[in-house]
């Protein structure tokens, strides 16, 4: 189970679906950046865990389209 709790990440009434999409997109970015780097970076953590930690710390934010609510 990933920590922190989902409730801590979803601070502004975002949906769970938005959280899943945001984590998946950021994890893909992390993976692509590691593959594209010239040194062929070896990741110490799984990209999904890194993405969750970044969202929890506020480094990245979930922006929902208001027309989809």
Helices and strands as residue ranges (DSSP letters): H 6-9, H 16-36, H 47-57, G 66-68
